[in-house]
Amino acid sequence: MHFPTRSVLSGVLTAALLAAGATACTYRNAPAPAGQASAARHTGAGAELVDGAGTRIALVPGGAHPYFQPWKTAGAAAQKTYKLGAVTFDETAEWDQQKQNNLLSTLAARGYNAFGIFGVSPTDINTTFADLKSQGFPVASLGSCPAGSTDEADFCLSTNVELAAYKAAKAAITAMGGKGTLVHLTGNNVDANTQLRIKGVARAVKESGGKVGLLQTVTDIDTDLGTAQKAVSDLMAAKGGRITGIVATAYNPAVAAADAVKSSGSKAKVIAIDDDAKILSGIRQGTVTATVVQNPVGQAEIGTWALALLQTKQCTVRDPGVEVDSGSFVVTKANVADYDTARQARTAQLRTEFADRYLSCG
C-alpha cells in the first residue's frame, strides 16, 4: 500500500528545512514559477466557478486508511462552497486495483462525472485514468502520483514524499545532535512512494558526512497497527540499545514507534508522520520529538474545485499531468498548538497557483 503517509527544533533546523523546501524536489512537469507574472494574471482571470450544479464529483481512495478521513469533510464543504451537484467519498474494503476500477465504473453509471482518485497500483493506475478520460471525465490523481514519467490524469496533487521524508530525517538528525544511529520505518517496499521516502532519508543521512549511520530500513509494516507494533517491538528488543533516532514515514509504524519508545523508556528521538492524536500527545509529552504532517484537506478541497472547473469546461490544464506538491510541515512542541495555520496557508496558496499557473481559464 502506498500510503501518503498522514516551531522547529532549533534555529538551525529552521534554516535547514527552509533550504530543503526551496531546493529539494521539483516535480517533473511543474511549470517554473518565475518569470510568468503576466501570463499568470491572464490565465487566473476565469478561475471562479460560474455554475457547478451539474458537476458530480467522486473522491475515491485506494482503500480504508485514516489518512483519507479528512477528504470526507473537505469534499462536503467544497460541495456547499461551490454549489456543486454532489460530492461523494467512496472506498473499497480492500486495497485491490480491480475492485477500485469496478467501484469507479459503478460511480460513473450513477452519474458522477469527475473523479479524484488515490490509485491502488501506482504502476497500473494510468490505465484507469486513461479509461475515465476517454469517457470525457476529468480526473485528478490525489494523494499519490503514478509511478514513472507519465500521468494520464489531468493533474496530480500530492505530497512530495521524498521531500517530506528528507525533512523528517533532517529533523531526526538535528534532534540526535547531528550524530548517532538512525532507523527508518516505512511502508510497502515495492511501492514507488516507499522508494522515494527511502531516497529522501538516505540523502539526509549522507549529508551528515558519516556522523549518522542508517542501521536499518524496515519496510512492509504499514498494513495495520498490529503488524507495525510487532515489527517495532522486535526491533527494539534486538537493537534498541543502539538506536538513537527513529524516523517513521508511514502512518502505522509512526504510531507504533511512539508507543514503543514511551513504554520502553528508550531515549531514541522519534520523528513521526501525520497528526494522529497519539503522535500529537507524544509531542506535547516529549516522547515524540516531531512529526511531518501532510495536507489531505488541501488535496480534497483544491482537487474538488479544480475538477469542477474542468468538468464545466471553464478551464483546461495548461500542462496535462502536472504534479503539484500539496505541502508537508514539521510539527514540534513549539508549534503543535497552531501548526494547522501553515497548512491552511498552503491550501490558500494552492488555489492561487492553480488559477495562475496550472489552469487556463476564460
Buried (B, 14 or more C-beta within 10 A) or exposed (E): BBBBBBBBBEEEBBEBBEEBBEEBBEBBBBBEEEEBEEBBEBBBEBBEBEEBEEBBBBBBBBBEBBBBBBBBEBBBBBBEEBEBBBBBBBBBEEBBBEBBBEBBBEBBEEEBBBBBBBBBBBBBBBBBBEBBBEEEBBBBBBBBBBBEEEBBBBBBBBBBBBBBBBBBBBBBBBBBEEBBBBBBBBBBEEBBBBBBBBBBBBBBBEBBEEEBEBBBBBBBBBBEBEBBBEBBBEBBEEEBEEBBBBBBBBBBBBBBBBBBBBEBEBEBBBBBBBBBEBBBBBBEEEBBBBBBBBBBBBBBBBBBBBBBBBBBEBBBBBBEBBBBBBBBBBBBBBBBEEBBEBBEEBBEEBBEBBBBBBBBBE
